[in-house]
């Protein structure tokens, strides 16, 4: 196991903002979507929370940031937004002109990162009501609007509202590849973006390698072959550390939408 010697995931973190984190059994490596920790809020009993139990995490103010950003050192929102900024600079385009749909917006970390680099209009969408509650609690300035909706079965009235801003960019950070945002949902979101618009997202490197070509990798390959999107940048980086200190590598992607999605492509069935 090649653990970064500079990374120490504490067995028991100091109490922070009314809660305490515990990381027992550090020797067993788990699949990323099976990782968990213990959390104690105030004087309540300890509770076991999976890292992908986002609804429970969002309900505890500050837990998401403490767990993923300060302890496990996630840096994806800044990395993806920075790559988008870099590529747009190469194309001599300004981020101020973007009208962004942030898919899987969570508690607003990406929305905040976009505002930090000058984006003025960001709309969030997520399937978890607790995500919207957390964003409005922690970063009420990050989004112009925030929708709770299922992009695999988008309500007609919400779709009508989402088409009004005429989005020319889409972001999706730390939300693809584990079923949080299936391929069908990604295609629906992409359909809401104007032709010529920008895409910036990340995905665990495993999910775009050949052994996973029945899922998101196949989707990206098909979209590229049909000239629906053009890949502008592709960068491997450390997304965060696992609970045992192993680096988890993702790929940051920036692309542009070159054409509307063919009607028959909406029936794409190879889901993760």
N, C-alpha and C positions, 0 to 999 in steps of 0.2 A: 504494500500500500504506500503510495507516494504522497504522504501528507505534507503540505507546506509547513515547514518548521516555524514559520512566523504566525501561523494560525492556531489559536487555542480556543476551542469551543468549551466554555466553562461547564463543569458539572452542575454548578448552581450559580446562576447570575445574581448580582445584587438586585435588590428590590428597586423597581423603577416605575414611577407614576402609578403606584398603588398595586402593582402586580410583581410576581417573581417567576422567573423562568427556570426550569430544570431540564437537563439533558441527560437522562440516565442511560446506561448500557451503551457506552461509546464505541465498543469494539465491533459491533455488528453493523455492516453496511446494508442499508435498505434501498429498495427502489425509490426513486425520487418522490413518487406520489404516495409512498407509504411512510415517509418520515414523520416523526411526531415528537412532541415535547410535552412536559407537564407545566401547567400554569396555575398559579395560586393568586387569586384576586383578593386583596385585603386579608381578612381573617377567614375567608371561606376555605372549603376543602380543595385539595389539589384536583385538577381536572386534566385528563389526557386529550390533547388536541392534535389532529393530523395537520401537517403543513398545508394541505389542500382543503381543509375545512374552513374556507374563507368566510363563510357567514359567521361562524363562531369567533374567528380572529377579529373580524371587523367590529364585532360588538364590544370588544375590550379596547378602549381608547389607547392608542400608542403601541399596542402589541405588534401590529404588522410591521411598523418601522423598527421596533426593538428587535424582533425576531429575525427579519429578513435583511435589514439594512445595517444595523449596528452589530449584530451578532454574526450573521452568516455573510455579511458584506456584499449583498446584492448591489450591482451598479447598472442594471439594464436600462432603466428609464433614461439616465444621462447618456449612456453609450449609444442607444438607438437614436435619440434626438440629436446627439452630436454628429453621428454619421449622416443623418438627413441634412443637417446644417452644412456639413462639409460638401456633400454632393450637390446641393442646391447652389452653394457658392461657386462650385466649378461650372455650373450651368448659368451663372450670373442671374440667379433668381433670389428674391428675398423671402424669408420666412414670414414677414409681416403680411404677405398676400394670401397666406394659407387660411382655408376654412376647414378645420380638421374634425374628422369623426374618429374618436378614440374608442376602439372596440375592446371590450373587456376592461373598462376604465377603472374598476376597483375603487380604491379610496382616494384617487386623484394624483398619484405620484407622477404619472406621465403628463397629465394636464398641467401640473405645476412646472415640470421640466420644459414643456413647450412654451409656457408663458415666460420662463426665464430667458429663452433665446429670442423672444420678440413676437411669437405667434399671438395674435389678438383674438382669434375666434376658435374655440374648441367646444365640441359637443361630446358628451360621454354617453356610452351605452353599455349596459351590463345586464346579466340575467338575474343577479342576486340583489334583492331589495336592500339587504344590509350594506352592500357596496355603496349605493347611492346615499344611504343614511350616513355612512362614515365619511364620504366625500363632502357632503354638506356640513357635517360636523367639524371636520378637520381642515378642509380647503374650500370653503364656500365660493371663493373667487376663481377657482380653477376652470369651471365650465359655464358656458352660456346657458346650456340646457343639459339635463341628464335624464336618459330614458331607461326604464326597466322593461326589457323586451327579450323574447326568444327569437333570434335571427334565423332559426331553422323553421319557424312558423310565425312569420312577422305579421302582426295585426295590420290590417289595411289602413286604419286611421293613423297609426304610428308611422307606417311607411310614407304616407302622404306628408306628415310633418317633417320626416327626415329628408325628404327630397326638396323641401323649401330652401334650405341654406345653400344648396348647390355645392356640396363639399368637393374640394379639389385636393384633398389629402386624407389618408387614413393611417392611423397607427394602431398597433396591437402588440403589447409588450407583456411577456411572461404569461400568455394566455392560450397559446397554441400547442397542440401535440399531446395533451393528456385528456382530451375529451371536453375541456372547458369551453373551447370554441371549435366545434366540428368543421369539417371541410365545407359542408352545406352553408353553415353560418358565415364562413369567410367569403364564399361566393356571393351570398346575399349582401354582405357589407360592401364588397367590391363593386357590386352593381349600383350602389348609391353614390359612387365617386364619379365625377366627370371624366370624360376621356381627356388624357393629358395630365391627369392628377397624379399625385405622389403617394407611394406606399412605403411605410417604414414599420418593420416588424422583426421579431426574433423567434427562433425555434431551436429546441435542443438539437444538437448536431446529429444525434442518432436518428431523428425522425425524417431527415432528408437524405440519408444514406440508402444504398441500394436495398438493404434488407428490409427497409420500411417503405418501399416504393408502392405499396398498396394503399398508403394513406396520404399524408400531407405532401410528401415528396412527389407522388404521382400527380397530385393536384397542381403543384408548381410547374412540373414538367409539361403538363398538358396546357396550362395557361401560356407558358412560354412558346410552345410549339404552334399554338393557334395565334400567336402574336397579339394576345390580349394584354400581356404585360411584357415589359422589357426590364431586365435586371441591370441596375446601374451600379450597385456595389454589394459586396458580399464579404463579411468579415467575421472570422472566428474569434471568440473572446471568452473570458471567464465570466459567467453569469453570476454565480455565487459559490459558496462552499456548501458541501453537505454537512450534516450534523457531526460527522466524524472528521471533518477537515479536508475532505477530498474536493478538489476544484471541479465544478460542473461547467462544461463548455457548451455554449450556445453559438448560433450563427446569427449575426445581424444582417438584415437584408434591406436595401433600398431599391425600389423599382418604380417604374412609371406605367400608368395604364394607357395602352396604345389603342385600344378598340373596345367597343361594347361586347359584353359576353354573349356568345351565340345562345339562342333560345334553348337548344337541345342540351347545352352544357349545364343548365340549371337542374338537370336530372342526374348530375354527377353522384354516383352512389358509393364510391370507395371512401368510406369514412374511417376515422381513427377509432 
